[in-house]
Amino acid sequence: MGLRAGDRALDVGCGPGAALAAFAARLGTENVAGVDPSEPFVEMARSRVPGADVRVAAAEAVPFDDDSFDVVVSQLVLNFMTDTPAGVAEMCRTARRTSASCVWDYAGETEMLRVFWDAALEIDPDAPDEGRVMRWCSPAELEELWKRAGLREVEVGELVVRAEYDDFDDYWAPFRAGIAPSGAYCASLPAARQEALRQACFRRLGRPGGAFELTARAWFAVGQLAR
Ligand SMILES: C[S@@+](CC[C@H](N)C(=O)[O-])C[C@H]1O[C@@H](n2cnc3c(N)ncnc32)[C@H](O)[C@@H]1O
């Protein structure tokens, strides 16, 4: 994103504030702000980064003036927006220099979710696989979105991370708890089908007896404002 000392940064869809905290460590709390439509997430972000300007709002109507920030970013959010081009237009309106986003590669190398949805499709061919239903999650779609928003010097690429799990239960816990679209689907299943899904995931992961790691890939787009 080309952050520079003294920059002001806005995190759109900041959730509980992981990226916000990273921005604050680089730029100072007084130079970072976040918005998210979820009040509990906004509360968590405020307590994680005390002093940051975190507001309850959606990407489609960001409550900041034009050119308020040097850099405006959204992390793992584009596919959840109600009107993604409008959300990106708001990111560009509030940014003076740079607009950047990343999204999970739901259809490919995000192993945690791929294992889950491939197992779900095994027992239910109509399962709402995020690799099929999520938009704005391919490099081509991101590039088009960024160029149509009028951004220049557009770069698109991959960010790859490794996630560590203590054991299979550590992997399974968020699904069982109903977190995210995958968890909501899992929680909607009757007990016997949920158990069949759990066993299919366990098998697809190679029946891990202890700790293991999975890879997750996000696609990113970054572009510069023409002003
Ligand atoms: C996968 S989480 C990512 C959170 C955070 N950016 C992170 O990386 O940890 C998706 C976030 O998008 C937020 N969200 C959903 N719809 C949104 C919208 N229309 N505008 C902005 N954020 C939205 C959710 O509340 C949630 O915090």
The ligand as an SDF file (V2000), in Angstrom:
LIG
                    3D

 27 29  0  0  0  0  0  0  0  0999 V2000
  -14.3540  -11.4560    6.9980 C   0  0  0  0  0  0  0  0  0  0  0  0
  -14.7460  -10.0490    7.9640 S   0  0  0  0  0  0  0  0  0  0  0  0
  -13.2420   -9.1200    7.8060 C   0  0  0  0  0  0  0  0  0  0  0  0
  -13.0220   -8.1870    8.9660 C   0  0  0  0  0  0  0  0  0  0  0  0
  -11.6820   -7.4580    8.9810 C   0  0  0  0  0  0  0  0  0  0  0  0
  -11.5250   -6.6060    7.8300 N   0  0  0  0  0  0  0  0  0  0  0  0
  -10.5440   -8.4420    9.1010 C   0  0  0  0  0  0  0  0  0  0  0  0
   -9.7850   -8.5820    8.1450 O   0  0  0  0  0  0  0  0  0  0  0  0
  -10.4080   -9.0630   10.1500 O   0  0  0  0  0  0  0  0  0  0  0  0
  -15.9160   -9.1830    6.9520 C   0  0  0  0  0  0  0  0  0  0  0  0
  -16.3590   -7.8620    7.5420 C   0  0  0  0  0  0  0  0  0  0  0  0
  -17.1670   -7.1650    6.5960 O   0  0  0  0  0  0  0  0  0  0  0  0
  -18.1310   -6.4320    7.3200 C   0  0  0  0  0  0  0  0  0  0  0  0
  -19.1820   -6.0240    6.3730 N   0  0  0  0  0  0  0  0  0  0  0  0
  -20.2680   -6.6850    5.9450 C   0  0  0  0  0  0  0  0  0  0  0  0
  -20.9830   -5.9420    5.0860 N   0  0  0  0  0  0  0  0  0  0  0  0
  -20.3200   -4.7530    4.9570 C   0  0  0  0  0  0  0  0  0  0  0  0
  -20.5630   -3.5520    4.2300 C   0  0  0  0  0  0  0  0  0  0  0  0
  -21.6250   -3.4110    3.4310 N   0  0  0  0  0  0  0  0  0  0  0  0
  -19.6880   -2.5370    4.3640 N   0  0  0  0  0  0  0  0  0  0  0  0
  -18.5910   -2.6730    5.1520 C   0  0  0  0  0  0  0  0  0  0  0  0
  -18.3240   -3.7820    5.8630 N   0  0  0  0  0  0  0  0  0  0  0  0
  -19.1660   -4.8190    5.7700 C   0  0  0  0  0  0  0  0  0  0  0  0
  -18.5570   -7.4090    8.3930 C   0  0  0  0  0  0  0  0  0  0  0  0
  -19.2600   -6.7860    9.4450 O   0  0  0  0  0  0  0  0  0  0  0  0
  -17.1980   -7.9800    8.8020 C   0  0  0  0  0  0  0  0  0  0  0  0
  -16.6080   -7.2190    9.8140 O   0  0  0  0  0  0  0  0  0  0  0  0
  1  2  1  0
  2  3  1  0
  2 10  1  0
  3  4  1  0
  4  5  1  0
  5  6  1  0
  5  7  1  0
  7  8  2  0
  7  9  1  0
 10 11  1  0
 11 12  1  0
 11 26  1  0
 12 13  1  0
 13 14  1  0
 13 24  1  0
 14 15  1  0
 14 23  1  0
 15 16  2  0
 16 17  1  0
 17 18  1  0
 17 23  2  0
 18 19  1  0
 18 20  2  0
 20 21  1  0
 21 22  2  0
 22 23  1  0
 24 25  1  0
 24 26  1  0
 26 27  1  0
M  CHG  2   2   1   9  -1
M  END
$$$$
